[in-house]
Amino acid sequence: MRTINDLDVRGRRVLVRPDLNVPLDGGKITDDGRIRASVPTIQELAGRGARVIVCAHLGRPKGEVRPELSLRPVADRLGELLGADVRFAADVVGESAAEIAKSLADGEVALLENLRFEPGETSKDDDERGAFAERLAGLAELYVGDGFGAVHRKHASVYDVPQRLPHAAGGLVVAEVEVLRRLTGDPARPYVVVLGGAKVSDKLGVIASLLTKVDRLIVGGGMAYTFLKAQGHEVGRSLLQEDQLDQVRGFIEDADRRGVELVLPVDVLAATGFAPDASYDVVDATAIPADREGLDIGPRSRELFAGRLADAATVFWNGPMGVFEFEAFAGGTRAVAEALIASDAFTVVGGGDSAAAVRSLGLPEDGFSHISTGGGASLEYLEGKTLPGLSVLED
């Protein structure tokens, strides 16, 4: 895989595709982690005299122009982080984009409007996607893929454009691949994986794959209730995927057969409803009242999980242990994060909500060996899938 060190960029228009899909609230960015992660590659290219044209997506506008999903706030924040003005194109491949791309000087940076305002970006029709990719590629002379959070998508800016321009991987993608190769190659043991989040169905493939590689699997979050139900326990009104029970029973049997230690919550915070101020009781995970729903792992589970992480040499964590957005139910996620910070292990936070939780809880990001920017992409890599946006950069 070529890197930006292999490109002669001075005086040339370089289309950079990072992942800038940040959360917005009323037009304000609530977590700029992905923007900050994109800065080193953009900064290096600009510092070497490239004319940098950044393109990215935000949300799911489904091919329609939706002002509330404009990348303008991202352009402003990117400029603050770069310490330089970032010119903003009011469209993706229209007159504004063409004019700005044409007029950029060496070392200047511009950001195009939301890629997903164009139907061709996400089209499943190769011709429609290709036609859009031709116009996007026409803005530049070189391409740099640096949006690891999007490389599992066969989208025009990720897959089709690099087939039309000399291309290389940005520093963020290179770093992500190095870390994931370490996890899938010959990881130091004990190798422990912590999975949380809402749905088992989102992680079926990765669980099946990990059971062949890990020494210990710790399961929390909403998906834990499907595991508990599969063991025959009452879970009340907790999040449950009944259609996945047979699949989960198979995972439990497979873990036992392979000698993989499966660690589930032993107590939970059983709340009267899904609300930040809901009253709750700490109950055994095997006896959740029928009128309650588990919103976080309990104090004994936090101690258990931390104890089962203490001797780990390698840890991959993806998914919160509870509804961390509600302060009362953030304790489980915090406990796992703090156990990783205290560990001597090689610790990887698998992006998505896990990375957002680390930042929202005010935990030091340098307390972890690596915080991924690509939740879904990381999981698919660990599952062994071919990621279109990576495979094309390797050509």
C-alpha positions as CSV (number, residue, x, y, z in Angstrom):
1,M,0.0,0.0,0.0
2,R,1.5,3.3,-1.1
3,T,1.6,6.1,1.4
4,I,1.7,9.9,1.0
5,N,5.4,9.7,1.3
6,D,5.4,8.0,-2.1
7,L,3.6,11.0,-3.8
8,D,5.1,14.1,-5.2
9,V,2.4,16.6,-4.2
10,R,3.9,20.1,-4.5
11,G,1.8,22.3,-6.7
12,R,-0.6,19.5,-7.4
13,R,-4.3,19.2,-6.5
14,V,-4.8,16.4,-4.0
15,L,-8.2,15.0,-3.2
16,V,-8.2,13.8,0.4
17,R,-11.0,11.6,1.6
18,P,-11.1,11.5,5.4
19,D,-13.9,10.6,7.7
20,L,-15.5,13.8,9.1
21,N,-18.9,12.3,10.0
22,V,-19.2,14.0,13.3
23,P,-22.3,14.4,15.5
24,L,-24.1,17.7,15.3
25,D,-26.6,19.3,17.7
26,G,-28.3,22.4,16.4
27,G,-25.5,23.0,13.9
28,K,-22.8,22.6,16.6
29,I,-20.2,19.8,16.6
30,T,-20.5,17.8,19.8
31,D,-17.5,15.6,19.3
32,D,-14.7,16.7,17.0
33,G,-12.6,13.5,17.4
34,R,-12.8,12.5,13.8
35,I,-11.8,16.0,12.6
36,R,-8.8,16.1,14.9
37,A,-7.8,12.6,13.6
38,S,-7.8,13.9,10.0
39,V,-5.6,16.9,10.7
40,P,-2.1,15.3,10.6
41,T,-2.5,14.0,7.0
42,I,-4.0,17.2,5.7
43,Q,-1.4,19.3,7.5
44,E,1.5,17.3,6.1
45,L,0.2,17.5,2.5
46,A,-0.4,21.2,2.8
47,G,3.0,21.7,4.4
48,R,4.6,20.0,1.4
49,G,2.9,22.4,-1.0
50,A,-0.1,20.4,-2.0
51,R,-3.4,22.1,-3.0
52,V,-5.6,20.1,-0.7
53,I,-9.2,19.4,-1.6
54,V,-11.0,17.6,1.2
55,C,-14.2,15.6,0.5
56,A,-16.3,13.8,3.1
57,H,-19.8,12.9,4.1
58,L,-22.1,13.8,7.0
59,G,-25.1,11.8,8.1
60,R,-27.5,10.1,5.6
61,P,-29.1,12.8,3.4
62,K,-29.8,10.1,0.8
63,G,-28.9,12.2,-2.2
64,E,-30.8,15.2,-1.2
65,V,-29.5,18.6,-0.2
66,R,-30.3,19.0,3.5
67,P,-28.9,22.3,5.0
68,E,-28.8,20.8,8.5
69,L,-26.2,18.3,7.3
70,S,-24.0,20.9,5.6
71,L,-20.3,20.4,6.2
72,R,-19.8,24.2,6.8
73,P,-19.4,23.8,10.6
74,V,-16.8,21.1,9.9
75,A,-14.9,23.5,7.6
76,D,-14.9,26.1,10.4
77,R,-13.6,23.6,12.9
78,L,-11.0,22.1,10.6
79,G,-9.7,25.7,9.9
80,E,-9.4,26.3,13.7
81,L,-7.4,23.0,14.1
82,L,-5.2,23.7,11.1
83,G,-4.6,27.4,12.1
84,A,-5.5,28.4,8.6
85,D,-8.5,29.3,6.6
86,V,-10.3,26.4,4.9
87,R,-12.2,27.5,1.8
88,F,-15.7,25.9,1.6
89,A,-17.4,24.9,-1.6
90,A,-21.1,25.3,-1.7
91,D,-21.5,22.2,-3.8
92,V,-19.7,18.9,-4.4
93,V,-18.8,18.8,-8.1
94,G,-20.6,22.0,-9.3
95,E,-19.4,25.5,-10.2
96,S,-18.3,26.4,-6.7
97,A,-16.2,23.2,-6.3
98,A,-14.7,23.6,-9.7
99,E,-13.8,27.3,-9.1
100,I,-12.3,26.7,-5.7
101,A,-10.3,23.7,-6.9
102,K,-9.0,25.7,-9.8
103,S,-7.9,28.7,-7.8
104,L,-6.2,27.0,-4.8
105,A,-2.6,28.0,-4.2
106,D,0.1,25.7,-2.9
107,G,-0.5,24.8,0.7
108,E,-4.1,25.9,0.7
109,V,-7.0,23.7,1.9
110,A,-10.6,23.5,0.7
111,L,-13.6,21.4,1.8
112,L,-16.3,20.3,-0.5
113,E,-19.9,20.2,0.5
114,N,-21.4,16.9,1.8
115,L,-20.7,14.1,-0.6
116,R,-24.0,12.4,0.2
117,F,-25.9,15.3,-1.2
118,E,-25.1,13.7,-4.5
119,P,-27.0,10.5,-5.3
120,G,-24.0,9.0,-7.2
121,E,-21.9,8.9,-4.1
122,T,-23.8,5.9,-2.5
123,S,-25.5,4.5,-5.6
124,K,-25.5,0.8,-6.0
125,D,-25.5,1.3,-9.8
126,D,-21.9,1.1,-11.0
127,D,-22.6,3.5,-14.0
128,E,-24.3,6.1,-11.8
129,R,-21.6,5.9,-9.2
130,G,-18.9,5.9,-11.8
131,A,-20.2,9.0,-13.5
132,F,-20.1,10.9,-10.3
133,A,-16.7,9.6,-9.5
134,E,-15.4,10.9,-12.9
135,R,-16.6,14.4,-12.0
136,L,-15.1,14.2,-8.5
137,A,-11.8,12.9,-9.8
138,G,-11.7,15.7,-12.3
139,L,-11.2,18.2,-9.6
140,A,-7.8,16.8,-8.7
141,E,-4.6,15.1,-9.9
142,L,-3.9,12.8,-7.0
143,Y,-6.0,11.0,-4.4
144,V,-5.4,10.2,-0.7
145,G,-7.7,7.8,1.2
146,D,-7.6,8.6,4.9
147,G,-11.2,7.9,6.0
148,F,-10.9,4.5,7.7
149,G,-14.4,4.8,9.1
150,A,-15.7,4.7,5.5
151,V,-13.4,2.1,3.8
152,H,-15.9,-0.7,4.3
153,R,-18.3,1.2,1.9
154,K,-18.3,0.7,-1.8
155,H,-19.0,4.4,-2.4
156,A,-17.7,6.6,-5.2
157,S,-15.3,8.7,-3.1
158,V,-13.9,5.7,-1.4
159,Y,-13.8,3.0,-4.1
160,D,-14.3,4.5,-7.6
161,V,-12.3,7.7,-7.4
162,P,-8.9,6.1,-6.5
163,Q,-9.3,3.9,-9.5
164,R,-9.2,7.0,-11.6
165,L,-6.3,8.8,-10.0
166,P,-2.8,8.0,-8.7
167,H,-3.5,7.2,-5.1
168,A,-2.1,6.5,-1.7
169,A,-3.2,5.8,1.9
170,G,-3.1,8.6,4.4
171,G,-1.4,8.3,7.8
172,L,-4.6,7.5,9.6
173,V,-5.4,4.6,7.4
174,V,-1.9,3.2,7.6
175,A,-2.0,3.4,11.4
176,E,-5.4,1.7,11.6
177,V,-4.3,-1.1,9.4
178,E,-1.1,-1.7,11.4
179,V,-3.1,-1.9,14.6
180,L,-5.7,-4.3,13.2
181,R,-3.1,-6.5,11.7
182,R,-1.6,-6.8,15.1
183,L,-5.0,-7.9,16.5
184,T,-5.6,-10.5,13.7
185,G,-2.0,-11.8,13.3
186,D,-0.4,-13.1,16.4
187,P,-1.6,-11.0,19.3
188,A,0.1,-11.1,22.7
189,R,-1.9,-13.3,25.1
190,P,-4.2,-13.3,27.0
191,Y,-6.2,-11.7,24.2
192,V,-9.4,-10.2,25.6
193,V,-12.3,-8.7,23.6
194,V,-14.9,-6.5,25.3
195,L,-18.1,-6.1,23.3
196,G,-21.1,-3.9,24.1
197,G,-23.6,-1.7,22.4
198,A,-27.2,-2.3,21.6
199,K,-27.6,-5.2,19.2
200,V,-26.1,-8.7,18.9
201,S,-27.1,-8.7,15.2
202,D,-24.6,-5.9,14.5
203,K,-21.8,-8.1,15.6
204,L,-22.7,-11.6,14.5
205,G,-19.9,-12.0,12.1
206,V,-17.2,-10.6,14.3
207,I,-18.3,-12.7,17.3
208,A,-18.1,-15.8,15.2
209,S,-14.6,-14.8,14.0
210,L,-13.3,-13.7,17.4
211,L,-14.3,-17.0,19.1
212,T,-11.6,-18.6,17.0
213,K,-8.9,-16.2,18.2
214,V,-9.5,-14.8,21.7
215,D,-8.9,-16.2,25.1
216,R,-11.7,-14.3,26.8
217,L,-14.9,-12.5,25.6
218,I,-16.6,-10.0,27.9
219,V,-20.1,-9.0,26.9
220,G,-22.0,-6.0,28.2
221,G,-24.3,-3.3,27.0
222,G,-27.7,-4.0,25.5
223,M,-26.5,-7.1,23.7
224,A,-25.8,-8.8,27.0
225,Y,-29.5,-9.2,27.7
226,T,-29.9,-11.5,24.6
227,F,-27.0,-13.6,26.0
228,L,-28.7,-13.7,29.4
229,K,-32.0,-14.7,27.9
230,A,-30.3,-17.4,25.8
231,Q,-29.2,-18.9,29.1
232,G,-32.8,-18.9,30.3
233,H,-32.8,-15.9,32.5
234,E,-35.5,-13.2,32.9
235,V,-34.5,-9.9,31.4
236,G,-37.7,-7.9,31.9
237,R,-38.1,-5.0,29.5
238,S,-34.4,-4.9,28.7
239,L,-33.3,-4.6,25.1
240,L,-33.7,-8.1,23.6
241,Q,-33.3,-9.6,20.1
242,E,-35.5,-12.7,20.3
243,D,-34.7,-13.6,16.7
244,Q,-31.0,-14.0,17.7
245,L,-31.5,-16.3,20.6
246,D,-30.6,-19.5,18.7
247,Q,-27.5,-17.8,17.2
248,V,-26.4,-16.7,20.6
249,R,-26.9,-20.1,22.1
250,G,-24.6,-21.3,19.4
251,F,-22.0,-18.8,20.4
252,I,-22.2,-19.8,24.0
253,E,-21.7,-23.5,23.0
254,D,-18.9,-22.6,20.6
255,A,-17.1,-20.6,23.3
256,D,-17.4,-23.5,25.7
257,R,-16.1,-26.0,23.1
258,R,-13.1,-23.8,22.3
259,G,-12.2,-23.0,25.9
260,V,-13.0,-19.3,25.4
261,E,-14.0,-17.8,28.7
262,L,-17.3,-16.0,28.3
263,V,-17.9,-13.2,30.9
264,L,-21.4,-11.8,31.3
265,P,-22.8,-9.2,33.8
266,V,-23.7,-10.6,37.2
267,D,-25.7,-7.5,38.2
268,V,-27.4,-4.6,36.4
269,L,-29.0,-1.2,37.0
270,A,-32.6,-2.1,36.4
271,A,-34.5,1.1,35.6
272,T,-38.2,2.0,35.6
273,G,-37.8,3.5,32.1
274,F,-35.4,4.8,29.4
275,A,-34.7,8.2,30.8
276,P,-31.7,10.1,32.3
277,D,-33.6,10.6,35.6
278,A,-35.3,7.1,35.7
279,S,-35.2,5.5,39.2
280,Y,-33.4,2.2,39.3
281,D,-32.3,-0.7,41.6
282,V,-29.2,-2.8,41.5
283,V,-30.4,-6.4,40.8
284,D,-28.9,-9.7,39.9
285,A,-28.5,-10.1,36.2
286,T,-30.3,-13.4,36.4
287,A,-33.4,-11.9,38.0
288,I,-34.3,-8.6,36.4
289,P,-37.9,-7.7,37.3
290,A,-40.5,-8.0,34.5
291,D,-41.3,-4.3,34.7
292,R,-37.7,-3.0,34.6
293,E,-35.0,-2.6,31.9
294,G,-31.3,-2.9,32.4
295,L,-29.5,0.3,31.4
296,D,-26.0,-0.4,32.7
297,I,-23.9,-3.1,34.3
298,G,-23.9,-3.1,38.1
299,P,-21.1,-2.6,40.6
300,R,-20.2,-6.3,40.9
301,S,-20.1,-6.6,37.2
302,R,-17.8,-3.6,36.9
303,E,-15.5,-5.2,39.4
304,L,-15.7,-8.5,37.6
305,F,-15.0,-7.0,34.2
306,A,-12.0,-5.0,35.5
307,G,-10.6,-8.1,37.2
308,R,-10.9,-10.1,34.0
309,L,-9.0,-7.3,32.1
310,A,-6.2,-7.0,34.7
311,D,-4.0,-9.8,33.3
312,A,-4.7,-9.1,29.6
313,A,-1.8,-8.5,27.2
314,T,-4.1,-7.4,24.3
315,V,-7.5,-5.9,24.5
316,F,-10.0,-4.8,21.9
317,W,-13.0,-2.9,23.1
318,N,-16.1,-2.0,21.0
319,G,-19.3,-0.8,22.4
320,P,-20.4,0.9,25.7
321,M,-21.6,-1.1,28.7
322,G,-24.7,0.9,29.2
323,V,-26.5,4.1,28.2
324,F,-23.4,6.3,28.8
325,E,-25.1,9.4,27.5
326,F,-27.2,9.4,30.7
327,E,-24.9,10.2,33.6
328,A,-26.6,7.8,36.0
329,F,-25.9,4.9,33.6
330,A,-22.4,5.7,32.5
331,G,-20.6,4.0,35.4
332,G,-20.1,0.6,33.6
333,T,-18.6,2.2,30.5
334,R,-16.3,4.3,32.7
335,A,-15.2,1.3,34.7
336,V,-14.2,-0.6,31.6
337,A,-12.4,2.4,30.2
338,E,-10.5,3.0,33.4
339,A,-9.5,-0.7,33.7
340,L,-8.0,-0.4,30.2
341,I,-6.2,2.8,31.1
342,A,-4.7,1.1,34.2
343,S,-3.7,-2.0,32.2
344,D,-0.2,-2.7,30.8
345,A,-1.9,-4.4,27.8
346,F,-1.9,-3.2,24.2
347,T,-5.4,-1.6,24.3
348,V,-7.5,-0.7,21.2
349,V,-10.8,1.2,21.4
350,G,-12.8,0.2,18.4
351,G,-14.2,3.5,17.4
352,G,-17.9,4.5,17.2
353,D,-19.7,4.9,20.5
354,S,-16.7,3.5,22.4
355,A,-14.5,6.4,21.2
356,A,-17.3,8.9,21.8
357,A,-17.7,7.6,25.3
358,V,-14.0,8.0,26.1
359,R,-14.2,11.7,25.0
360,S,-17.6,12.5,26.6
361,L,-16.5,11.0,29.9
362,G,-13.4,13.2,29.9
363,L,-11.0,10.3,29.9
364,P,-7.4,10.8,28.6
365,E,-7.2,9.5,25.1
366,D,-3.5,8.8,25.5
367,G,-4.4,6.3,28.2
368,F,-5.1,3.8,25.4
369,S,-2.7,2.4,22.9
370,H,-5.0,3.2,20.0
371,I,-8.4,4.7,19.5
372,S,-9.9,3.7,16.1
373,T,-11.9,6.1,14.0
374,G,-13.8,3.3,12.3
375,G,-16.2,1.3,14.4
376,G,-18.0,-0.6,11.6
377,A,-14.8,-0.8,9.5
378,S,-12.8,-2.2,12.4
379,L,-15.4,-4.9,13.1
380,E,-15.5,-5.9,9.4
381,Y,-11.7,-6.1,9.3
382,L,-11.6,-8.3,12.4
383,E,-14.3,-10.4,10.8
384,G,-12.0,-11.0,7.9
385,K,-14.1,-9.2,5.3
386,T,-12.6,-7.5,2.3
387,L,-12.9,-3.7,2.7
388,P,-13.4,-2.1,-0.7
389,G,-11.8,1.2,0.2
390,L,-8.7,-0.6,1.5
391,S,-8.4,-3.1,-1.4
392,V,-8.4,-0.3,-4.0
393,L,-5.6,1.5,-2.2
394,E,-3.5,-1.7,-2.3
395,D,-3.7,-1.8,-6.1
